[in-house]
């Protein structure tokens, strides 16, 4: 079972909720220079009792590519897959990477404790950001576990720290250390 990293639905509503698909996002800010090839993630997931699937017709050689940008991973053929993105501090999507870092460093300015300093250091030193995106209205408990295993792999293998939208940042032990949840007053 993956570390307990609960993911809650986003409270933000699109302007036209009937047409717009809602997604939840989670990230790992990784300090390792390069992300591992997808094949290593797939092997890790299989070692945890998961049965990940890739899109039909996907070129097998792409699984060994270090500079991958996006992959879709299925956990149940009757459910929508999880989209996994990787943006780096160099290359085509550097602007997206810079924007993500800037956004989270700004959010962390409101926190002034030791945990926030440690999280800021992780975000500042990040070399790439791994992001998962999924449709919460089609997600099962198994899907949340599957997503948790993806996050854990990158946290452990790439010296990363996990962030889940509308929740916050998590320690390597799966404890919420920076609460970024939206509180109703």
C-alpha positions as CSV (number, residue, x, y, z in Angstrom):
1,X,0.0,0.0,0.0
2,X,1.3,3.5,-0.9
3,X,2.1,6.0,1.8
4,X,-1.1,7.8,3.0
5,X,-1.2,10.9,0.8
6,X,-4.9,11.7,0.7
7,X,-6.1,13.7,-2.3
8,X,-9.2,15.7,-2.0
9,X,-11.4,17.2,-4.7
10,X,-10.6,20.8,-5.8
11,X,-13.0,23.4,-4.5
12,X,-12.5,25.6,-7.6
13,X,-15.4,25.4,-10.0
14,X,-14.9,26.2,-13.8
15,X,-17.1,28.8,-15.3
16,X,-19.0,26.2,-17.2
17,X,-18.9,23.1,-15.0
18,X,-21.0,21.0,-17.3
19,X,-18.5,21.3,-20.2
20,X,-15.2,21.6,-18.4
21,X,-13.5,18.5,-17.0
22,X,-12.2,19.0,-13.5
23,X,-8.8,17.7,-12.6
24,X,-6.8,17.3,-9.4
25,X,-3.1,17.8,-9.4
26,X,-0.3,16.5,-7.3
27,X,3.4,17.2,-7.7
28,X,6.9,16.2,-6.7
29,X,9.6,18.9,-6.7
30,X,12.7,16.8,-7.5
31,X,16.3,17.8,-6.9
32,X,17.9,15.0,-9.0
33,X,19.1,16.3,-12.3
34,X,17.2,13.9,-14.6
35,X,14.0,12.1,-14.2
36,X,14.2,8.3,-14.5
37,X,12.8,6.6,-17.7
38,X,9.2,5.6,-17.5
39,X,10.3,1.9,-17.6
40,X,11.7,2.2,-14.1
41,X,8.5,3.7,-12.8
42,X,6.5,0.9,-14.4
43,X,8.8,-1.7,-12.8
44,X,8.4,0.0,-9.4
45,X,4.6,0.0,-9.8
46,X,4.5,-3.7,-10.7
47,X,6.7,-4.4,-7.7
48,X,4.0,-2.8,-5.6
49,X,1.3,-5.1,-7.0
50,X,0.0,-2.6,-9.5
51,X,-0.7,-3.4,-13.2
52,X,0.1,-0.1,-15.0
53,X,-0.9,0.3,-18.7
54,X,0.5,2.7,-21.3
55,X,-1.4,3.9,-24.3
56,X,-1.9,1.3,-27.0
57,X,0.7,1.6,-29.8
58,X,3.2,3.4,-27.6
59,X,6.7,2.9,-29.0
60,X,8.6,0.7,-26.5
61,X,11.8,2.7,-27.0
62,X,10.0,5.7,-25.5
63,X,9.9,3.8,-22.1
64,X,13.7,4.1,-21.9
65,X,13.8,7.8,-22.8
66,X,15.2,10.1,-20.0
67,X,13.9,13.4,-21.5
68,X,10.2,12.4,-21.6
69,X,7.6,15.0,-21.1
70,X,4.2,13.3,-20.8
71,X,2.8,9.8,-20.4
72,X,-0.7,8.4,-19.6
73,X,-0.8,5.6,-17.2
74,X,-3.8,3.4,-16.6
75,X,-4.6,1.6,-13.4
76,X,-8.0,0.2,-14.4
77,X,-9.3,-0.3,-17.9
78,X,-12.7,0.9,-16.9
79,X,-11.4,4.2,-15.5
80,X,-9.8,7.3,-16.9
81,X,-6.0,7.1,-16.7
82,X,-3.6,9.3,-14.8
83,X,-1.6,11.8,-16.8
84,X,2.0,12.3,-15.7
85,X,4.0,15.3,-16.8
86,X,7.6,16.2,-16.3
87,X,8.9,19.7,-16.8
88,X,12.6,20.6,-16.3
89,X,14.9,23.5,-15.5
90,X,16.0,23.3,-19.2
91,X,14.5,22.6,-22.5
92,X,11.2,23.3,-24.2
93,X,9.0,23.5,-21.0
94,X,11.4,25.5,-18.9
95,X,8.9,28.4,-18.8
96,X,6.3,26.1,-17.2
97,X,8.9,24.8,-14.8
98,X,9.9,28.4,-13.8
99,X,6.2,29.4,-13.3
100,X,5.5,26.4,-11.1
101,X,8.5,27.1,-8.9
102,X,7.6,30.8,-8.7
103,X,4.0,30.1,-7.8
104,X,4.9,27.7,-4.9
105,X,7.7,29.8,-3.6
106,X,5.2,32.7,-3.4
107,X,2.7,30.5,-1.6
108,X,5.3,29.5,0.9
109,X,6.1,33.1,1.8
110,X,3.1,33.1,4.1
111,X,4.7,30.4,6.3
112,X,7.7,31.2,8.5
113,X,8.4,28.0,10.4
114,X,11.3,25.5,10.0
115,X,9.1,23.2,7.9
116,X,8.4,26.0,5.5
117,X,12.2,26.8,5.2
118,X,12.9,23.2,4.4
119,X,10.1,23.0,1.8
120,X,11.3,26.3,0.3
121,X,14.8,24.8,0.0
122,X,13.4,21.8,-1.9
123,X,11.4,23.9,-4.3
124,X,14.3,26.3,-4.9
125,X,16.7,23.4,-5.6
126,X,14.3,21.5,-7.8
127,X,15.6,20.5,-11.2
128,X,12.3,19.1,-12.5
129,X,8.7,18.9,-11.4
130,X,6.7,15.7,-11.8
131,X,3.0,16.4,-12.0
132,X,0.1,13.9,-12.0
133,X,-3.4,14.9,-13.2
134,X,-6.6,12.9,-12.9
135,X,-10.3,13.3,-13.0
136,X,-11.5,12.9,-9.4
137,X,-15.1,12.1,-10.5
138,X,-13.7,8.9,-12.1
139,X,-11.1,8.0,-9.5
140,X,-11.4,4.9,-7.2
141,X,-9.5,4.1,-4.0
142,X,-7.2,2.0,-6.1
143,X,-6.5,5.0,-8.4
144,X,-5.6,7.1,-5.4
145,X,-3.2,4.4,-4.2
146,X,-1.8,4.2,-7.8
147,X,-1.2,7.9,-7.8
148,X,0.4,7.7,-4.3
149,X,2.8,5.1,-5.6
150,X,3.8,7.4,-8.5
151,X,4.4,10.2,-6.1
152,X,6.4,8.0,-3.7
153,X,8.6,6.7,-6.5
154,X,9.7,10.2,-7.5
155,X,10.0,11.4,-3.9
156,X,12.3,8.5,-3.1
157,X,14.2,8.2,-6.3
158,X,14.7,11.8,-7.1
159,X,15.1,13.5,-3.7
160,X,11.8,15.2,-4.0
161,X,9.0,16.6,-1.8
162,X,5.3,16.0,-2.5
163,X,2.7,18.7,-2.9
164,X,-1.0,18.1,-3.4
165,X,-3.3,20.9,-4.5
166,X,-5.7,22.2,-1.8
167,X,-3.8,20.2,0.8
168,X,-0.2,21.2,1.0
169,X,3.3,19.7,1.2
170,X,4.1,16.3,2.7
171,X,7.1,14.9,4.5
172,X,8.8,11.8,3.2
173,X,6.8,9.9,5.9
174,X,3.5,11.1,4.4
175,X,2.7,13.7,7.1
176,X,1.3,17.1,6.1
177,X,3.9,19.6,7.0
178,X,2.7,22.7,5.2
179,X,-1.0,23.1,5.1
180,X,-2.2,24.9,2.0
181,X,-5.8,23.9,2.2
182,X,-8.5,26.4,1.4
183,X,-10.2,27.3,4.6
184,X,-13.8,28.6,4.6
185,X,-14.4,31.4,7.1
